[in-house]
């Protein structure tokens, strides 16, 4: 088979971008579909037409799939679904790793949300959100929920949404008013304008959510989820993401939401550390989704500091994974999968140590499921992305399996979860378009981006 050079393929993909009838055939590599009806293929093909996957199989070339397609040889690589981040505060990203040894939630809240957040201008919202989205794409995250809790003005919200649109990530803008400082108090009423202006088509990369906190302990009642915000979400037909779900106070809130009928399957509760059994039972019965932030819970020490994976699974909830805050944490999904896998298996063995009980361990495939299928479901996009399923959007990765850290390829799922990192991602497709190709982001002017980010960071820090 004659192989077209990678650079030439990139030019062909760019020249045919946007063609709804363009076919792309990924052929000859390992395929991890995360679709139970398809399974894994040691050697397989994925056929894309326009923005969608139209077929997955062991040898689509023999069926004529290559006749009218751009053919990409994926031998020596793994084709997998893109990762899905279910919770990241993207606006903070120009301050990434500024407080790597943060001691607790209070220190983060007072430093970032109380002292720095009020200094942000709309241009800073744009810069931070854009950097977060581009970093997500570079590391294989094709869908990201931006929990944008610094919506001080309508212009701040507009800037954050525009940044997601400009990067072409599959983005979920979860809008919330700020915790502290002066703001226009246009939220949540401004959500109606935002929806009409930016989210007026069911067939677009961006979707909108209402975001809130679980209780009024941190920042008062205005941004705490309750009947009023639930009514707003219902009137605008929006899903809800609730952050800072911790401990006894949040457990009582969850039971109150159950009683008032506003705990439902269109909600994602984030962190969920230290909750009571009764709260977990209510969440499981309601079909509520859960977003875990494994490195955040453990490193910052949120409530119990133990990611609530066992509690979620015990309640019948398969959780999603998320990055949370880059001011103190890693940016990529590989870190989240490995952290959760290690923590859960440690806990399982420790619980059984000295007894005859069998440890209840999760697997590498479980955490990959959390990072793909369950992330998509948590983001309200389970029918759109998260697996290599015909009919879904072509949000997928090509991961080099013959790089020195992955060679030789013995188990594709194990390689993704335990071996690979962002340097191994050869290509990232979102809705059938290559946004990373030949290991480089497409259409990103890095010198310009650096200047934009550094100027924003320096202005913020000098004003602090």
ABEGO torsion letter per residue (X at the ends): XBBBBAAAAAAAAAAABGBAABBBBBBGBBBBAGBAAAEBBABBBBBBBEABBABBBABAAAAGAAAABBBBBABGBBBBBBBBBABBBAAAAAABGABAABABAAAAAAAAAAAAAAABBAAAAAAAAAAAAAAAAAAGBABBBBBBAABABAAAAAAAAAAAAAAGBBBBBBBBBBABEBBAGAOAAAAAAAAAAABABABBABBBBBBBBABAAAAEAAABBBAAAAAAAAAAGBBBBBBGBBEAAAAAAAAAAAAAGABBAABBBBGGBGBBAAAAAAAAAAGBBBBBBAAAAAAAGBEAGBBAAAAAAAAGBBBBBBAEBAAABBABAAAAAAAAAAAAAAAAAAAABGBABBBBBBBAAAAAAAABAAAAAAAGAAAABGBBBBGBBBBBBBBBAABAAAOBBABAAAAAAAABBAAABABBBBGGBBABBGGBBBGBBAAAAAAAAAAAAAAAAAAX
